[in-house]
Amino acid sequence: MILKGTKFQLKVWKYLRTIPKGQVRTYSQVANAIKKPKAARAVANAIGKNPYAPKIPCHRVIRSDGSLGGYSGKGGVNTKRKLLKLEGILL
C-alpha cells in the first residue's frame, strides 16, 4: 500500500500500524512514541485525516480520559466501538 499524506501524517500512521490488535494507546502516548511529546493535538488531527481506516488502525487510539475520541472511518465512533469490541476492548 502506497500511503499519501504529509511527512508528519505518515509518521503517525506508520506508528499506528505497530499497535497490536487488542491494545489501545492514547493520543499522548502516540505523540511520545514518535518523539513529538507536545504534539498530541497534531497527532489527533493526523489520525482524523487517516483515509486508510481500518487498515491503518486508528481505532486503537483513545483519549487520555479513557473515552473514545473520534473516528474518521465509515460509521464514525459507533464503528470504532465495534472494532475495539471485536478486539476484546470494552470502553
C-alpha positions as a Markdown table, in Angstrom:
| # | Residue | x | y | z |
|---|---|---|---|---|
| 1 | Met | 0.0 | 0.0 | 0.0 |
| 2 | Ile | 1.4 | 3.4 | -1.0 |
| 3 | Leu | 0.4 | 6.0 | 1.6 |
| 4 | Lys | -0.2 | 9.6 | 0.7 |
| 5 | Gly | 0.0 | 12.3 | 3.3 |
| 6 | Thr | 2.3 | 14.8 | 4.9 |
| 7 | Lys | 5.5 | 13.7 | 6.4 |
| 8 | Phe | 4.0 | 14.1 | 9.9 |
| 9 | Gln | 0.8 | 12.2 | 9.0 |
| 10 | Leu | 2.9 | 9.3 | 7.5 |
| 11 | Lys | 5.0 | 9.1 | 10.7 |
| 12 | Val | 1.8 | 8.9 | 12.8 |
| 13 | Trp | 0.1 | 6.4 | 10.5 |
| 14 | Lys | 3.3 | 4.2 | 10.4 |
| 15 | Tyr | 3.3 | 4.1 | 14.2 |
| 16 | Leu | -0.4 | 3.2 | 14.3 |
| 17 | Arg | 0.4 | 0.0 | 12.4 |
| 18 | Thr | 2.6 | -1.1 | 15.3 |
| 19 | Ile | -0.2 | -1.0 | 17.9 |
| 20 | Pro | -1.0 | -4.7 | 18.5 |
| 21 | Lys | -4.6 | -5.9 | 18.0 |
| 22 | Gly | -6.4 | -5.9 | 21.3 |
| 23 | Gln | -4.4 | -2.9 | 22.7 |
| 24 | Val | -5.0 | 0.8 | 22.7 |
| 25 | Arg | -2.8 | 3.9 | 23.0 |
| 26 | Thr | -3.7 | 7.5 | 23.9 |
| 27 | Tyr | -3.0 | 10.4 | 21.6 |
| 28 | Ser | -0.3 | 11.5 | 24.1 |
| 29 | Gln | 1.3 | 8.0 | 24.0 |
| 30 | Val | 1.4 | 8.2 | 20.2 |
| 31 | Ala | 3.0 | 11.6 | 20.3 |
| 32 | Asn | 5.6 | 10.4 | 22.8 |
| 33 | Ala | 6.3 | 7.3 | 20.7 |
| 34 | Ile | 7.0 | 9.4 | 17.6 |
| 35 | Lys | 9.3 | 11.7 | 19.6 |
| 36 | Lys | 6.9 | 14.7 | 19.5 |
| 37 | Pro | 5.7 | 14.7 | 23.1 |
| 38 | Lys | 3.9 | 18.1 | 22.8 |
| 39 | Ala | 2.1 | 17.2 | 19.6 |
| 40 | Ala | -0.9 | 15.2 | 21.0 |
| 41 | Arg | -3.3 | 17.5 | 19.2 |
| 42 | Ala | -1.4 | 17.3 | 15.9 |
| 43 | Val | -1.4 | 13.5 | 16.3 |
| 44 | Ala | -5.2 | 13.6 | 16.8 |
| 45 | Asn | -5.5 | 15.8 | 13.6 |
| 46 | Ala | -3.3 | 13.4 | 11.6 |
| 47 | Ile | -5.3 | 10.4 | 12.9 |
| 48 | Gly | -8.5 | 12.2 | 11.9 |
| 49 | Lys | -7.3 | 12.5 | 8.4 |
| 50 | Asn | -6.4 | 8.8 | 8.0 |
| 51 | Pro | -8.1 | 7.7 | 4.8 |
| 52 | Tyr | -6.9 | 4.2 | 5.3 |
| 53 | Ala | -9.0 | 3.1 | 8.2 |
| 54 | Pro | -9.3 | 0.4 | 9.4 |
| 55 | Lys | -6.2 | -1.0 | 7.6 |
| 56 | Ile | -4.2 | 1.6 | 9.5 |
| 57 | Pro | -5.8 | 1.0 | 12.9 |
| 58 | Cys | -6.6 | 4.5 | 14.1 |
| 59 | His | -9.5 | 2.9 | 16.1 |
| 60 | Arg | -6.9 | 1.8 | 18.6 |
| 61 | Val | -6.2 | 5.3 | 19.8 |
| 62 | Ile | -8.3 | 6.8 | 22.5 |
| 63 | Arg | -8.3 | 9.9 | 24.7 |
| 64 | Ser | -6.3 | 10.1 | 28.0 |
| 65 | Asp | -9.5 | 10.1 | 30.0 |
| 66 | Gly | -10.5 | 6.7 | 28.5 |
| 67 | Ser | -13.2 | 8.0 | 26.2 |
| 68 | Leu | -13.2 | 7.0 | 22.6 |
| 69 | Gly | -12.5 | 10.3 | 20.8 |
| 70 | Gly | -13.4 | 10.4 | 17.2 |
| 71 | Tyr | -13.1 | 8.0 | 14.3 |
| 72 | Ser | -12.6 | 9.1 | 10.6 |
| 73 | Gly | -13.7 | 5.7 | 9.2 |
| 74 | Lys | -17.1 | 4.9 | 7.9 |
| 75 | Gly | -19.7 | 4.9 | 10.6 |
| 76 | Gly | -17.7 | 7.2 | 13.0 |
| 77 | Val | -17.5 | 6.4 | 16.7 |
| 78 | Asn | -20.0 | 3.6 | 16.5 |
| 79 | Thr | -17.7 | 1.7 | 14.1 |
| 80 | Lys | -14.7 | 2.5 | 16.4 |
| 81 | Arg | -16.5 | 1.0 | 19.3 |
| 82 | Lys | -17.5 | -2.1 | 17.3 |
| 83 | Leu | -13.9 | -2.6 | 16.0 |
| 84 | Leu | -12.5 | -2.3 | 19.6 |
| 85 | Lys | -15.1 | -4.7 | 20.9 |
| 86 | Leu | -14.1 | -7.3 | 18.2 |
| 87 | Glu | -10.6 | -7.0 | 19.5 |
| 88 | Gly | -11.7 | -7.6 | 23.1 |
| 89 | Ile | -11.6 | -4.0 | 24.2 |
| 90 | Leu | -14.6 | -2.7 | 26.0 |
| 91 | Leu | -14.7 | 1.0 | 26.8 |
